[in-house]
Amino acid sequence: MQRRVVITGLGPVSSIGIGANRFLEGVRAGANGVSPITSFSTAGFERTSGGEVRAFEASDYLQAPAYKDWGRTAQFAAAAARLAFTDADLDLDLIDAESTGAIVGTTNGEAPTMDALAIQWLEDPALIDPEMVRRVPAGNIAGAVASEIGVKGETATIPTACAAANYAIGYAAELIASGDADVMLAGGSDSVNRFTHAGFDSLGAIAKDLPRPFDAGRTGIVTAEGGAMIVLEDREHAQARGARIYAEFLGYAMNCDADHIVHPNAERIADCIRSAHARSNVRPEAVDYICAHGTGTPTNDLTETTATRAVFGEAHPPISSLKSMLGHTMGAASGFGAVACCLAIANQFLPPTINLQTPDPALGDLDFVANRSRPAAVSIAQNHGFAFGGNNAITMFGDHS
């Protein structure tokens, strides 16, 4: 028998707020987390904005002695996990560490470290810092979470680009539902860096100023960073310890476009949505809110809304994009989406799409929750994550009662 899975802890480390309460305040206010990049030299780039977490100091959140040896992405993940674990009011001495694990998604891993190593190599290969080399393997990111919290169950890093956090959350939920784990930490983490910024710039996909998902004048993404982790828990385990429950994990689905390396496929995304509904026992008309992938590129927004309109038809629920506030946090993006879905259900409101001046008529007459959050009855929320390579992953959350 499959066990029911609930979310009992939230740990966002973002440019609009660190911790569940500050993040909630930022989302409700429609805060802007985008500003000029300071973490690397933007000389030579015409477009220089990013979503940096400037208020982050690892020492404020991390307890593991080794945290100074971790890269920024691992520090984000571990800090987000610590916040989620604390928010869930969990005590490692009172749970089974062997059946508690960590699954973390990422796009670029420790790309800032790779940037620094590349500069060292170009200056003089003899200058390569071996301590920095040790930070590079992506497995270190999930390992940092396990070390920070002290969990000893299944631990893995999933590098499925911008859908990675949803992959991580879905897999973690499966481990609990099947009885292989009681508690799991899952989400995603990534850092602003020159390599990623240059890559999207070369594609012509960086926004001129601000991210404007669904706007007729949208010009692209803004690269961003952060860590977003949630605590998933067996429902009976959570109830036995009197835990606060934000939402229930209803199910998820994944597929691959198998079509084009960077161009998304609306038909395959629609298939993924239908599969997520079927696996979650959810009818389309029961969905109250969609947390969109919503990158703000002309192609992605059109493809995504074409897919959702194919599934929902005239009964399309409100849909909004956190990337309008955060920028594109890469592997952490659908992790932040999961946090926002749980907060929307727990607090009965719709997160906004900011910077939306003129909705693109080509996207259909949809409710993008323009510029301001608003109260709403949210019982079921749908969270999108789509990635280069055609990786699609959708997670579903519902009222736990």
C-alpha atoms as one frame of an Amber mdcrd trajectory, in Angstrom:
protein
   0.000   0.000   0.000   1.350   3.417  -0.958   1.797   5.777   1.968   0.564
   9.371   1.813   3.252  12.045   1.639   2.985  15.527   3.153   5.179  18.620
   3.252   6.098  19.750   6.761   9.022  22.108   6.225  10.001  24.840   3.749
  13.492  26.252   3.242  13.835  28.966   0.591  17.092  30.917   0.223  16.178
  33.553  -2.340  16.783  37.116  -3.467  13.338  38.146  -2.157  13.586  36.486
   1.238  15.405  33.807   3.185  13.257  31.419   5.207   9.593  30.539   4.767
   8.159  33.663   6.421  10.383  36.167   4.604   9.848  34.398   1.305   6.086
  34.455   1.852   6.261  38.184   2.541   8.307  38.727  -0.616   5.980  36.723
  -2.836   2.850  38.352  -1.430   4.363  41.803  -1.940   5.496  41.023  -5.480
   9.066  41.886  -4.525  11.744  42.383  -7.156  14.907  40.365  -6.528  16.681
  41.414  -9.727  19.567  43.917  -9.661  22.958  44.528 -11.337  25.268  41.510
 -11.001  28.121  41.941  -8.503  29.449  38.378  -8.089  31.523  38.493 -11.286
  32.748  41.147 -13.694  30.123  41.898 -16.329  32.582  43.726 -18.563  31.813
  42.878 -22.172  28.177  41.965 -21.494  25.451  44.293 -22.719  22.897  42.776
 -20.320  24.117  42.660 -16.742  21.198  42.002 -14.374  20.828  38.936 -12.168
  18.908  37.561  -9.227  21.656  37.352  -6.607  21.055  36.394  -2.961  23.067
  39.255  -1.551  21.915  38.845   2.051  23.317  35.319   2.288  26.135  34.581
   4.717  26.756  30.858   5.067  27.878  31.208   8.683  24.430  32.548   9.625
  22.751  29.254   8.715  25.224  26.374   8.594  26.454  24.327  11.545  28.628
  21.655   9.909  32.323  22.454  10.511  33.194  21.678   6.888  30.870  24.282
   5.337  33.778  26.634   4.528  35.115  23.965   2.167  31.875  23.779   0.188
  31.087  25.690  -2.988  28.359  28.351  -3.062  25.781  26.022  -4.601  26.343
  23.407  -1.891  26.106  26.116   0.763  22.787  27.304  -0.674  21.431  23.740
  -0.660  22.623  22.987   2.869  21.322  26.289   4.241  17.938  25.726   2.570
  17.843  22.222   4.047  18.692  23.537   7.515  15.900  26.099   7.247  13.412
  23.460   6.056  14.446  20.998   8.770  14.050  23.678  11.439  10.741  24.847
   9.951   9.491  21.256  10.168  10.461  21.206  13.874  12.389  17.991  13.366
  14.914  16.628  15.858  17.450  14.211  14.402  17.670  12.438  17.753  13.955
  11.622  17.554  13.798  10.318  13.965  15.533   7.497  12.131  18.544   9.023
  10.348  18.875   5.853   8.248  15.436   6.402   6.706  15.951  10.126   6.158
  17.792  11.285   3.034  18.426  14.172   0.661  17.789  14.525  -3.090  18.965
  17.786  -4.676  18.568  19.021  -8.227  20.964  21.356 -10.028  21.707  22.737
 -13.476  25.289  23.949 -13.285  26.528  22.557  -9.974  29.528  24.503  -8.739
  29.910  26.609 -11.883  31.329  29.606  -9.949  34.183  27.355  -8.818  34.726
  26.218 -12.404  34.826  29.877 -13.476  37.540  30.574 -10.913  39.522  27.482
 -11.905  39.345  28.460 -15.571  40.841  31.859 -14.752  43.616  30.175 -12.761
  44.334  27.833 -15.671  44.488  30.682 -18.174  46.880  32.625 -15.948  49.130
  29.666 -15.116  48.152  25.972 -14.824  50.502  25.722 -11.859  48.182  28.078
  -9.966  45.274  25.580  -9.937  44.007  25.348  -6.360  43.446  21.663  -5.428
  41.049  22.647  -2.652  38.810  24.331  -5.224  39.021  21.277  -7.479  37.557
  19.176  -4.658  34.439  21.373  -4.639  33.537  20.667  -8.261  31.777  17.228
  -8.260  28.012  17.739  -8.298  27.539  14.935  -5.765  29.008  17.261  -3.168
  25.814  19.323  -3.229  23.565  16.592  -1.833  26.472  15.418   0.317  26.621
  18.854   1.926  22.932  18.617   2.819  23.447  15.195   4.394  26.481  16.437
   6.314  24.723  19.574   7.546  21.610  17.768   8.772  23.239  14.455   9.702
  20.932  12.237   7.644  22.140   8.839   6.474  19.456   7.654   4.045  19.547
   7.791   0.257  21.352  10.908  -0.919  21.787  11.991  -4.544  22.233  14.984
  -6.824  20.028  15.058  -9.943  21.392  17.264 -12.769  18.354  17.507 -15.053
  18.820  21.223 -15.631  15.908  23.563 -14.951  13.443  20.782 -14.099  15.851
  19.183 -11.632  14.158  20.197  -8.376  10.866  18.656  -9.494  12.721  15.459
 -10.396  14.279  15.484  -6.921  10.966  16.115  -5.158   9.161  13.416  -7.134
  11.841  10.832  -6.427  11.973  11.727  -2.730   8.202  11.372  -2.511   8.388
   7.941  -4.148  10.886   6.776  -1.525   8.464   7.744   1.225   5.339   6.415
  -0.511   7.001   3.038  -1.048   8.166   2.772   2.568  11.885   3.139   1.774
  12.080   6.395   3.750  10.089   8.211   6.416  11.442  11.729   5.902  13.230
  13.279   2.919  14.782  16.639   2.113  14.389  17.563  -1.545  14.706  20.564
  -3.831  17.337  22.342  -5.873  20.244  24.767  -5.829  22.314  26.854  -8.249
  24.525  29.942  -8.262  24.896  32.981 -10.498  28.049  32.640 -12.573  29.771
  33.950 -15.684  29.549  30.640 -17.589  25.747  30.379 -17.392  25.216  34.079
 -18.065  27.469  33.924 -21.132  25.721  30.806 -22.408  22.254  32.325 -22.307
  23.618  35.600 -23.657  25.054  33.748 -26.661  21.591  32.304 -27.287  20.090
  35.789 -27.242  17.956  34.744 -24.295  18.950  37.331 -21.647  16.366  40.033
 -20.891  17.168  43.644 -21.742  16.187  44.796 -18.260  13.738  42.781 -16.167
  12.126  39.367 -16.626   8.618  39.887 -18.007   6.903  36.507 -18.306   3.762
  36.526 -20.455   4.251  40.168 -21.477   4.044  41.153 -25.134   7.404  42.909
 -24.733   9.260  40.099 -22.974  12.884  39.722 -24.050  14.257  36.774 -22.099
  15.439  35.439 -18.773  17.548  36.890 -15.990  20.031  34.389 -14.549  19.572
  33.943 -10.827  20.508  31.803  -7.851  19.398  30.314  -4.565  18.453  27.144
  -2.800  14.953  25.768  -2.255  14.445  22.656  -0.136  11.318  21.113   1.358
  10.742  18.403   3.940   8.565  15.552   2.709   7.269  13.150   5.316   5.081
  10.105   5.691   1.689  11.493   6.742   1.300   9.147   9.710   4.848   9.912
  10.830   4.064  13.641  10.696   0.764  13.291  12.517   2.313  11.149  15.240
   4.739  13.907  16.150   2.123  16.666  15.846   3.780  18.346  12.877   2.339
  21.330  11.044   1.433  20.234   7.521   1.563  22.774   4.690   0.204  20.549
   1.953   0.014  17.001   0.666   2.111  15.748  -2.230  -0.435  14.320  -4.650
   1.808  12.982  -7.380   4.079  13.891 -10.256   4.955  13.041 -13.833   8.014
  13.282 -16.060   8.626  12.853 -19.760  11.082  13.946 -22.438  10.288  15.846
 -25.612  12.938  13.815 -27.474  12.663  16.558 -30.042  15.047  19.523 -29.744
  17.848  20.415 -27.362  16.530  23.897 -26.455  13.123  24.309 -28.148  10.254
  22.998 -25.937   7.423  20.914 -27.382   3.871  21.923 -26.439   2.340  18.529
 -27.205   4.783  16.684 -24.951   4.298  19.223 -22.152   0.540  18.737 -22.439
   1.106  14.971 -22.214   3.160  15.504 -19.056   0.380  17.594 -17.495  -2.218
  14.932 -18.283   0.027  12.243 -16.837   0.571  14.275 -13.664  -3.189  14.630
 -13.279  -3.782  10.915 -13.819  -1.041   9.891 -11.379  -2.407  12.327  -8.794
  -6.087  11.401  -9.267  -6.798  15.031 -10.120  -9.284  16.273 -12.706  -8.194
  19.336 -14.716 -11.131  21.376 -13.437  -9.989  20.761  -9.836  -6.670  22.594
 -10.307  -6.836  26.042  -8.679  -3.401  27.422  -9.527  -0.458  26.771 -11.858
   3.018  27.845 -10.835   4.420  28.215 -14.339   7.902  27.563 -15.621   7.343
  31.031 -17.108  10.852  32.020 -18.142   9.926  35.177 -20.022  11.388  34.073
 -23.357   9.073  34.462 -26.357   9.237  30.754 -27.202   8.894  29.228 -23.726
   5.876  31.266 -22.645   4.016  30.570 -25.882   4.819  26.858 -25.759   3.833
  26.502 -22.115   0.509  28.307 -22.445  -0.275  26.426 -25.659   0.148  23.218
 -23.657  -1.931  24.353 -20.678  -4.745  25.639 -22.902  -4.794  22.270 -24.671
  -5.348  20.554 -21.328  -7.620  23.011 -19.519  -9.519  24.626 -22.367 -11.898
  27.380 -21.296 -11.640  26.372 -17.616  -8.007  27.471 -17.374  -6.880  28.188
 -13.796  -4.817  31.248 -12.799  -1.174  30.880 -13.810   1.794  32.975 -12.665
   5.581  32.999 -12.799   7.922  33.360  -9.807  10.733  34.108 -12.268   9.258
  37.581 -12.672  10.440  38.206  -9.103  13.423  35.875  -8.668  14.860  35.580
 -12.145  15.639  32.093 -13.410  17.213  30.128 -10.555  17.990  27.183 -12.836
  17.979  23.881 -10.902  16.307  25.556  -7.920  13.433  26.995  -9.986  10.816
  24.274  -9.507  11.968  23.959  -5.889  10.892  27.545  -5.342   7.725  26.653
  -7.236   7.042  23.840  -4.787   7.562  26.195  -1.846   5.207  28.754  -3.418
   2.537  26.105  -4.100   2.631  24.937  -0.493   2.434  28.512   0.788  -0.435
  29.290  -1.601  -2.404  26.321  -0.256  -1.553  26.993   3.380  -2.299  30.734
   3.142  -4.996  30.750   0.450  -3.551  33.236  -2.008  -2.212  33.453  -5.568
   1.416  34.515  -6.160   1.725  37.282  -8.775   3.518  37.747 -12.069   5.207
  41.137 -11.694   6.554  43.384 -14.485   3.508  42.472 -16.573   2.487  45.585
 -18.514   0.740  44.243 -21.624  -0.234  40.557 -21.626   0.680  38.936 -24.935
  -2.624  38.267 -26.783  -0.964  35.307 -28.540  -0.959  33.474 -25.195  -4.721
  33.553 -24.844  -7.001  35.380 -22.446  -5.493  33.883 -19.303  -5.343  35.079
 -15.699  -1.628  35.694 -15.079  -2.263  37.211 -11.610  -0.770  40.424 -12.949
   1.504  42.429 -10.647  -0.303  41.820  -7.339  -0.993  38.720  -5.305  -4.569
  38.193  -4.228  -6.582  36.027  -1.836  -8.036  32.910  -3.425  -9.281  29.440
  -2.553  -6.375  27.138  -3.462  -6.916  23.449  -2.788  -4.763  22.015  -5.594
  -1.661  23.616  -7.099   0.340  22.448 -10.111   4.080  23.135 -10.326   5.936
  23.194 -13.671   9.581  22.508 -14.430  10.847  22.284 -18.019  14.470  22.028
 -19.093  16.876  21.966 -21.999  17.137  18.498 -23.439  13.335  18.239 -23.337
  13.181  17.231 -19.668   9.689  17.931 -18.322   8.589  17.389 -14.717   5.371
  18.425 -12.985   4.563  18.082  -9.292   1.081  18.319  -7.776   0.210  19.595
  -4.287  -3.087  19.643  -2.423  -4.815  20.528   0.815  -3.805  17.806   3.269
  -7.132  17.550   5.075
